[in-house]
Amino acid sequence: MRIFAENRNIIRLMTKQEIIDSFDPNAPAVADGGLFGLPFTAEHADIIIIPVPWEVTVSFGSGTGEGPDAIKTASGQVDLYHQDFPELWKRGIFLDSCPAELVELGKRAKDFAGDIIAALEEGEIIEENAVLSDRLSKVNHACDEMNRWVKERAAYWKGQGKLVGLIGGDHSVPLGYLQLQGDLYRDFGILHIDAHMDLREAYEGFTYSHASIFYNAMERIPGAKLVQVGIRDFCEQEHRYAKERPARISVFTDRSVRNRLFKGENWDAISRDIIDRLPQKVHISLDIDGLNPSLCPNTGTPVPGGLEYEELIYLLNTLKASGREIIGFDMCEVSASDNGWDENVGARLLFHLCGVLAG
């Protein structure tokens, strides 16, 4: 286990190879170091991680807004020798920053959204209340601003030749990145790991709800195909929406997958079946609640069941081995926890996703 040391000389004005040669990956990570304790600047890193500490429309538990910072802190505990991608750390991983104004905008919008959700729970009709209608409009506008920033920021880094990942925040945050992928690639697939379909239309009146991310993606990105895994909680409208679009949406519910396993199929065969539904270019969208909730007990909307850690790793490795091009990823819904468990799991998954992206 790597632990934080007190200090380290800051590396400046060095080539990437000089940084690699001078860095000891076996040493403790330093408290003021970069993501995973790595010393790379954005210029020298091949992989850029965009943090989006945003949880405006959460409708149950909260804490995902602190997820990116918590993952960064926990990342110092991750050993840098990766079993599947031993040279990964040398590629360089850099954690970007989110503008303070956007963070504050999200906090204000979350307060407004909380008022709206509370009113809905009391049976109030939002359209009949001028104050709440105005607040709903402001929430939707704030989320639109966030989507715009995410798309522009991802486009900037891709324009610099970087490989780009994103960490949230709630699962509404990758829409701008997915729209950018749609602009860049006429035909791409989304491997979506989640407990929920997230195919609701404007859930609770919020156009950009975390429960509407893939409804929005399907409606706004004509070339995207969606393959969902781990699904075990959805409404009739979502089920119908997916069933009506078999050419674009494939759903592997957790129960259907478990039934296949119980009848003797193995996870390798099922993983290959999942991946066969994807085109050549793939974006990975991981909601941490796609995992068994023992691995993410503090996530916003945990559901019994889900993938085990190594099942997810095997699926991602099989995707990589298939020869498909991983064009980006997002990981959302990791909550800060009192004992550091959720962010520990999140940090390790983030490192593996970087390996799948760049390894």
Sequence and secondary structure as in RCSB ss.txt:
>XXXX:A:sequence
MRIFAENRNIIRLMTKQEIIDSFDPNAPAVADGGLFGLPFTAEHADIIIIPVPWEVTVSFGSGTGEGPDAIKTAS
GQVDLYHQDFPELWKRGIFLDSCPAELVELGKRAKDFAGDIIAALEEGEIIEENAVLSDRLSKVNHACDEMNRWV
KERAAYWKGQGKLVGLIGGDHSVPLGYLQLQGDLYRDFGILHIDAHMDLREAYEGFTYSHASIFYNAMERIPGAK
LVQVGIRDFCEQEHRYAKERPARISVFTDRSVRNRLFKGENWDAISRDIIDRLPQKVHISLDIDGLNPSLCPNTG
TPVPGGLEYEELIYLLNTLKASGREIIGFDMCEVSASDNGWDENVGARLLFHLCGVLAG
>XXXX:A:secstr
   EES      S  HHHHHHH  TTS EETT  GGG    TTT SEEEEEE   SS  S   GGGHHHHHHHHG
GGS S  SS TTHHHH EEE    HHHHHHHHHHHHHHHHHHHHHHTT  GGG HHHHHHHHHHHHHHHHHHHHH
HHHHHHHHHTT EEEEEESSTTTTHHHHHHHHHH SSEEEEEE SB    SSGGG TT GGGHHHHHHHH TTEE
EEEEEE B  HHHHHHHHT TTTEEEEEHHHHHHHHHTT  HHHHHHHHHHTS SEEEEEEEGGGB GGG TTSS
S  S  B HHHHHHHHHHHHHTT EEEEEEEE     SSSHHHHHHHHHHHHHHHHHH 
